[in-house]
Amino acid sequence: MELLPAERNVRILEQRGPLTEQALQRFDAAIIGCPEESAESTLRSLPHGQLWQKLYREARKSGTPKHLSARVGTAATPVVVLFVKTESSPFDRLTRAARAWKELGPPPKASVALAVHDFTAEHGALVLESLLAAGLAWSAPLPQFKSTKSDPPKVVKLTLVVEDAKVDIERTRAIDSGNHLARWLTMLPPNVLDTLAYRRALQTLARRHGWQFTFHNDAALRRAGAGAFLAVTRANIHRGAGIARLRYRPPRGRNVPRLALVGKGICFDTGGINLKTHKSMYHMHEDMQGSAVAVGTLLALAKMQVPYEIDCWVAITENQIGARAYRPQEVVRALNGTTIQVAHSDAEGRMVLADTLTLAARENPDLIIDYATLTGACVNALTERFSGAFTNRPEWNERIERAGRKSGERVWPFPMDEDFDSELESQIADVLQCTPDSKGDHILAARFLNRFVPPEIPWIHLDLSSSSRSGGLAHIPTEITGFGVRYTVYLLEEDILSPRSRSAGKMRARR
């Protein structure tokens, strides 16, 4: 089984002009987006308009339709007409786009037309981008281990039929590549993607894309004093755990901003001494999704050739049960010298992130973003529809939330007030790992991690409660969502790496 997905060869073209009946015949299938507010009048001017008007009137008897589908023309071409409110949210646009692709269900090796009608250029571009993103996600191949191979849908060509809308195709394709990688890695079984295989996969990625690769193995981390990370690794059968570093450097530029991406890569989480139940452990091969999102984000940004340096730090280990497993009430010393009183062995994510954040911070980046499937408390607070966001720059909360709204990968910023630290006071160590109960654990976990990022370095922590959702989320059709890649691209477009934002943050830290 391949550890990495193959490069996809989906051709994406633009065709200027309206989608006519004659033009429609050249495609195997099509999706056409129309304004919901003027649906019936808009349908009149579509190819085969009388048919669509008839279908619309029939559908209206049962409520307001969100889409129509039919086979049209002499070739019986499958077409879906999608209705989108002009002022709909990005999340709603992406969700409707995913439903349109599900309804369409084109045959393998299909050439599909994506078109909009009666929108302004701005709104038309937004709907087209949603259809493109959903189509790429829908057709992305994922790991398959069945003895009898099926013929999955394979879109080979997507044509954006546009009149005046402008879509950044390469940006959407780059985001999809990163999301696809994140989902692929996460869906690999734990006997395929163990710590040793994960390291090989990252080395292969580095060679393929021209990144630098280094690996801090067990021995190196022991010499450095990474006691928090090594506590978690103690019960591993093999000594393949470690912290990988992938480095992207832009083609040109000096004195450019420096970004650090940090990901929690627990390849399997038993819970350790505090053993999880069967139901809680069933999906714990997915506990490395934070690292998969970090690597997928690196891939997306590298494909976009962003003008800043990126270091991606991946904390790779398992949290196993065994005679050598770390235990509650142990005191361990983290890489930055902080002593930690262990309270629960299933709070291993914050332990490995503590030392990984310390390594990332020593390079003095302009921004650190970490990704982790960290706490059940965040799922309890938000469900799987939103992910939690935390930052040591509270003035950024509006931009952090806005990036979620714009991207369709929604986040909610939680408080990070210092008085939460009183919950983590220890009588025998510098800090308590977590509290015995789960009350506000997502906030307390963020306050714990905050100790390992110097205040002068801006930092954002994403607790990925949206990493897995039955039925998918927004435009992603699979239970594993790869949430965070698309979000981060939009977040970085909020200008948080600009010199002005960076200098403002440093002034605040000094105060």
C-alpha positions in Angstrom: 0.0 0.0 0.0 1.3 3.4 -0.9 2.0 5.7 2.0 1.3 8.8 -0.1 -1.4 9.5 -2.7 -0.4 9.6 -6.3 -0.2 12.9 -8.1 -3.6 13.7 -9.6 -3.9 14.6 -13.2 -7.2 16.5 -13.3 -7.2 19.0 -16.2 -8.9 22.3 -15.2 -9.8 24.6 -18.1 -11.7 27.8 -18.6 -14.2 28.3 -21.4 -15.4 31.9 -22.1 -19.0 32.5 -23.0 -22.4 31.1 -21.9 -23.2 27.4 -21.6 -25.4 26.7 -24.6 -27.2 23.5 -25.6 -24.6 22.9 -28.3 -21.7 23.5 -25.8 -23.3 21.2 -23.3 -23.2 18.3 -25.6 -19.4 18.3 -25.5 -19.4 17.3 -21.8 -20.2 14.1 -20.0 -22.0 15.9 -17.2 -22.6 19.5 -15.9 -23.5 21.5 -12.8 -25.0 24.9 -13.2 -25.3 27.3 -10.3 -28.2 29.8 -10.2 -29.5 32.4 -7.7 -32.1 31.0 -5.5 -33.9 34.3 -5.2 -34.7 34.4 -9.0 -34.7 30.7 -9.7 -37.8 30.4 -12.0 -36.9 33.3 -14.2 -33.3 32.3 -14.4 -34.2 28.8 -15.5 -36.0 30.2 -18.5 -32.7 31.3 -20.1 -30.7 28.0 -19.4 -30.1 25.3 -22.0 -33.4 23.3 -22.0 -35.0 26.0 -20.0 -38.6 24.8 -20.5 -37.7 21.4 -18.9 -36.1 23.1 -15.9 -39.0 25.4 -15.4 -41.4 22.4 -15.4 -39.3 20.5 -13.0 -39.0 23.5 -10.7 -42.8 24.0 -10.5 -43.3 20.4 -9.7 -40.6 20.5 -7.0 -42.1 23.7 -5.5 -45.2 21.7 -4.4 -43.0 20.0 -1.8 -41.1 23.1 -0.7 -38.3 25.3 -2.0 -35.9 23.0 -4.0 -32.2 23.3 -3.5 -31.3 21.6 -6.8 -32.8 19.9 -9.8 -31.4 17.1 -11.8 -32.2 15.6 -15.2 -30.7 14.0 -18.3 -31.0 16.4 -21.2 -30.3 16.5 -25.0 -29.9 13.7 -27.5 -26.9 12.3 -25.4 -29.0 12.2 -22.2 -26.3 14.3 -20.5 -26.7 14.3 -16.6 -27.1 17.9 -15.4 -27.7 19.3 -11.9 -29.0 22.9 -11.5 -27.9 24.1 -8.1 -29.7 27.0 -6.4 -27.6 29.2 -4.1 -28.6 32.3 -2.2 -26.7 35.4 -3.4 -25.6 36.3 0.1 -25.2 32.7 1.4 -22.2 31.9 3.6 -19.1 30.2 2.3 -20.0 27.2 4.4 -23.5 27.0 2.9 -22.1 27.4 -0.7 -19.6 24.6 -0.1 -22.3 22.3 1.4 -24.6 22.9 -1.5 -21.8 22.3 -4.0 -21.1 18.9 -2.3 -24.7 17.9 -2.5 -24.8 18.8 -6.2 -21.8 16.6 -6.9 -23.4 13.8 -4.9 -26.6 14.2 -6.9 -24.7 14.3 -10.2 -22.7 11.1 -9.6 -20.9 11.3 -13.0 -19.4 8.1 -14.5 -15.7 7.3 -14.2 -13.3 9.3 -16.4 -15.8 12.1 -16.8 -15.4 15.5 -18.4 -17.6 17.9 -16.3 -18.7 21.4 -17.0 -19.2 23.9 -14.1 -21.1 27.0 -14.9 -23.0 29.8 -13.2 -25.9 31.9 -14.5 -27.4 35.3 -13.5 -24.9 36.0 -10.8 -22.7 39.1 -10.6 -19.0 38.5 -11.5 -18.1 38.5 -7.8 -20.8 36.1 -6.6 -20.4 33.9 -9.7 -16.7 33.4 -8.9 -17.5 32.4 -5.3 -20.0 29.8 -6.5 -17.7 28.4 -9.2 -14.8 28.1 -6.7 -17.1 26.2 -4.3 -18.1 23.8 -7.1 -14.5 23.3 -8.1 -13.3 22.7 -4.6 -16.2 20.2 -4.0 -15.5 18.4 -7.2 -11.9 18.0 -6.5 -12.6 16.7 -3.0 -15.4 14.4 -4.2 -13.2 12.7 -6.8 -10.0 12.4 -4.7 -8.9 8.8 -4.4 -8.4 7.5 -0.9 -6.7 4.4 0.6 -8.5 1.2 -0.4 -7.7 -2.3 0.9 -10.6 -4.3 -0.6 -9.7 -7.5 -2.4 -12.1 -6.7 -5.2 -11.2 -3.3 -6.7 -14.1 -1.0 -7.6 -13.9 1.6 -10.3 -14.2 4.9 -8.3 -15.3 8.1 -9.9 -12.4 9.7 -11.7 -13.0 13.2 -13.0 -10.3 13.8 -15.7 -11.4 17.2 -16.9 -13.2 20.1 -15.2 -14.2 23.1 -17.4 -15.3 26.3 -15.8 -17.7 27.9 -18.2 -17.4 31.6 -17.4 -18.5 34.9 -18.8 -17.0 37.5 -16.5 -16.2 35.5 -13.3 -12.6 35.0 -12.3 -11.5 32.0 -10.2 -8.0 31.4 -8.9 -7.8 27.8 -10.1 -4.2 27.1 -9.0 -5.0 28.3 -5.4 -8.0 26.0 -5.2 -6.0 23.1 -6.7 -3.2 23.7 -4.1 -5.6 23.7 -1.2 -7.2 20.5 -2.5 -3.8 18.8 -2.8 -3.1 19.6 0.9 -6.5 18.5 2.1 -6.2 15.3 0.0 -2.8 14.5 1.6 -4.2 15.1 5.1 -7.2 12.9 4.5 -5.1 10.1 2.9 -2.5 10.0 5.7 -5.2 10.0 8.4 -7.2 7.2 6.8 -4.2 4.8 6.6 -4.6 1.9 9.1 -2.3 2.0 12.2 -0.4 -1.1 11.0 0.4 0.7 7.7 1.2 4.2 9.0 3.2 3.5 12.2 5.9 5.8 13.4 8.6 4.2 11.2 6.4 4.4 8.1 5.4 8.0 8.9 9.0 9.0 8.9 9.6 7.4 5.5 6.5 9.1 4.1 7.8 12.5 5.2 11.2 11.8 3.8 9.6 10.9 0.4 7.5 14.1 0.5 10.6 16.2 1.2 12.5 14.6 -1.8 9.5 15.0 -4.1 9.0 18.7 -3.3 12.5 19.9 -2.6 12.1 20.4 1.1 14.8 20.0 3.7 14.2 17.1 6.2 15.7 16.4 9.6 14.6 14.0 12.3 15.1 14.3 16.1 15.1 10.6 17.1 14.7 9.1 20.6 18.4 9.4 21.4 18.7 13.0 20.2 15.6 14.0 22.2 17.0 12.3 25.3 20.2 14.2 25.0 18.3 17.5 24.6 16.1 16.8 27.7 12.7 16.4 26.0 11.2 14.7 29.0 7.5 15.4 28.2 7.7 13.9 24.7 9.8 10.9 25.9 7.4 10.1 28.7 4.7 9.3 26.1 7.1 7.2 23.9 8.3 4.9 26.8 5.9 2.1 26.1 6.4 2.0 22.4 7.4 -1.5 21.1 10.0 0.0 18.7 12.0 3.2 19.1 10.7 4.9 15.9 9.2 7.9 17.7 10.7 11.4 17.2 10.1 14.9 15.9 10.4 15.6 12.2 11.2 18.9 10.7 10.3 19.8 7.1 11.6 23.1 5.7 10.2 25.0 2.8 12.1 28.1 1.5 10.6 30.4 -1.1 12.2 30.7 -4.6 13.3 34.2 -3.9 13.5 36.7 -1.0 15.5 37.7 2.0 14.2 38.9 5.3 10.9 37.3 4.6 8.4 36.3 7.3 8.9 32.9 9.0 6.0 30.6 9.8 6.1 27.5 12.0 3.5 24.7 11.6 3.3 22.2 14.4 1.3 19.0 14.4 0.3 16.3 16.9 1.2 12.9 15.3 -0.1 10.2 17.6 -0.2 7.2 15.2 -2.3 5.2 17.7 -3.6 6.2 21.1 -4.6 3.5 23.5 -4.8 6.0 26.3 -1.9 4.4 28.1 -2.2 3.4 31.7 -5.6 5.2 31.8 -6.8 2.8 29.1 -9.5 4.0 26.7 -12.7 2.0 26.3 -13.4 0.1 23.1 -15.6 2.8 21.6 -13.2 5.6 22.5 -10.2 3.7 21.1 -11.9 2.6 17.8 -10.8 5.6 15.8 -7.5 6.4 17.6 -5.4 5.8 14.5 -6.8 9.2 13.5 -5.1 10.9 16.5 -2.3 11.9 14.1 -4.6 14.1 12.0 -3.2 17.3 13.5 0.2 16.4 12.0 -1.4 15.4 8.7 -3.1 18.8 8.5 0.2 20.6 9.3 2.0 18.6 6.5 -1.0 19.1 4.1 -0.9 22.9 4.8 2.8 22.9 4.1 2.1 21.2 0.8 -0.7 23.7 -0.2 1.4 26.7 0.7 4.5 25.3 -1.1 2.4 24.7 -4.3 1.2 28.3 -4.0 4.9 29.3 -3.7 4.1 31.7 -0.8 6.8 34.3 -0.2 7.8 33.2 3.3 9.8 30.5 5.0 8.0 27.6 6.6 9.2 25.0 9.1 6.8 22.2 9.7 7.3 20.2 13.0 5.7 16.8 13.3 5.5 15.1 16.7 5.4 11.3 15.8 4.8 8.6 18.4 2.2 6.2 19.7 0.6 6.2 23.2 0.8 2.6 24.1 0.0 0.5 27.2 2.8 -1.6 28.8 5.1 -2.1 31.7 7.1 1.0 30.8 4.2 3.3 30.2 4.2 6.7 32.0 1.8 6.9 34.9 -0.3 9.5 36.8 1.6 11.4 39.5 5.0 11.1 37.7 6.9 14.3 37.4 8.8 14.9 34.2 10.9 17.8 33.0 10.1 19.3 29.5 12.6 20.6 27.0 12.3 24.2 28.2 12.9 23.2 31.9 9.3 23.2 33.0 8.4 20.4 35.4 5.1 18.7 34.8 3.0 16.6 37.2 1.3 13.9 35.2 -2.4 13.6 36.0 -3.7 11.4 33.2 -1.8 9.3 30.6 -4.5 10.0 28.0 -3.6 13.7 27.9 -0.5 12.7 25.9 -1.1 15.2 23.1 -0.2 18.2 25.2 2.9 16.4 26.4 4.4 15.8 22.9 3.3 19.3 21.8 5.0 20.9 24.7 8.5 19.8 23.6 7.7 20.3 19.9 6.5 23.8 20.4 9.7 24.5 22.4 11.8 23.3 19.4 9.7 25.4 17.0 10.0 28.5 19.2 13.8 28.2 19.5 13.9 29.1 15.8 12.2 32.4 16.6 9.5 32.3 13.9 7.1 35.2 13.3 4.1 33.0 13.9 3.5 29.5 15.2 0.3 27.6 14.4 -0.3 24.2 15.9 -2.9 21.6 15.0 -4.1 18.8 17.2 -7.1 16.5 17.8 -6.5 17.4 21.4 -9.6 17.3 23.6 -13.1 15.8 23.8 -14.1 19.0 25.6 -13.8 21.0 22.4 -16.2 18.6 20.7 -18.6 18.8 23.6 -18.5 22.6 23.4 -18.8 23.0 19.6 -19.8 19.6 18.1 -17.9 18.6 15.0 -19.2 21.6 12.9 -16.6 24.1 14.3 -13.1 23.8 15.6 -11.7 25.6 18.6 -9.1 28.4 18.2 -6.8 29.9 20.9 -4.2 32.6 20.7 -1.8 34.6 22.8 -2.8 37.6 20.6 -6.5 38.2 21.6 -6.6 41.2 19.3 -6.5 38.7 16.4 -9.6 36.9 17.5 -11.8 38.8 15.0 -9.5 37.9 12.1 -9.2 34.3 13.3 -13.0 33.9 13.3 -13.3 35.8 10.0 -10.9 33.5 8.2 -13.1 30.6 9.3 -16.2 32.2 7.9 -14.5 33.1 4.6 -13.0 29.6 4.2 -16.1 27.6 5.1 -13.9 25.9 7.8 -15.4 27.6 10.8 -13.6 28.2 14.1 -14.6 29.7 17.4 -12.0 31.6 19.5 -12.0 30.7 23.2 -10.8 32.8 26.1 -7.2 32.5 27.2 -7.3 34.6 30.4 -4.4 34.0 32.8 -6.6 33.2 35.7 -7.4 29.8 34.2 -3.8 28.9 35.2 -4.9 28.5 38.8 -6.7 25.2 37.8 -3.3 23.8 36.8 -1.4 24.7 39.9 0.7 21.8 41.3 2.0 21.4 44.8 5.1 19.4 43.6 5.8 20.7 40.1 5.7 23.8 38.0 2.4 22.8 36.3 -0.3 20.1 36.5 -0.7 18.3 33.1 -4.6 18.5 33.3 -7.3 18.3 35.9 -8.9 15.1 37.0 -12.2 16.1 35.4 -12.8 17.4 31.9 -14.3 20.7 32.8 -13.1 23.3 30.3 -10.2 21.0 29.3 -9.9 22.5 25.9 -9.1 25.9 27.5 -6.9 24.4 30.2 -5.0 22.4 27.5 -4.3 25.7 25.6 -3.2 27.4 28.8 -0.8 24.5 29.4 0.6 24.7 25.9 1.0 28.5 26.3 3.8 27.9 28.8 6.0 26.5 26.0 5.7 29.5 23.6 7.5 32.6 24.6 5.1 35.6 24.8 7.0 37.5 22.2 6.1 34.9 19.5 2.6 35.1 18.2 0.9 31.7 18.5 -2.4 30.1 17.4 -3.6 26.7 18.6 -6.3 24.8 16.7 -8.2 22.1 18.6 -9.5 20.1 15.7 -13.0 19.1 16.9 -14.0 19.2 13.2 -11.4 16.6 12.1 -14.0 13.8 11.9 -17.7 14.1 11.2 -20.1 11.4 10.0 -21.3 12.4 6.5 -18.5 14.8 6.0 -18.4 18.6 6.4 -19.0 21.4 4.0 -17.5 20.3 0.6 -15.6 17.3 2.1 -17.7 14.1 1.5 -15.7 11.8 3.8 -15.9 11.3 7.5 -12.2 12.4 7.8 -12.3 16.0 6.8 -8.7 17.3 6.7 -10.1 20.4 8.4 -7.4 23.1 8.7 -5.6 23.2 5.4 -8.2 25.5 3.7 -8.6 27.5 6.9 -4.9 28.3 7.2 -4.6 29.5 3.7 -7.4 32.0 4.3 -6.0 32.9 7.8 -2.7 33.8 6.3 -4.5 36.1 3.8 -5.8 38.0 6.9 -2.4 39.8 6.9 -1.2 38.4 10.2 2.3 37.8 8.9 2.6 41.4 7.7 5.4 43.5 9.3 2.8 45.7 10.9 1.0 42.8 12.6 4.3 41.3 13.7 5.6 44.5 15.2 2.3 45.2 17.0 2.4 41.8 18.6 6.0 42.2 19.8 5.1 45.6 21.4 2.2 44.0 23.2 4.4 41.1 24.5 6.9 43.6 25.9 4.2 45.4 27.8 
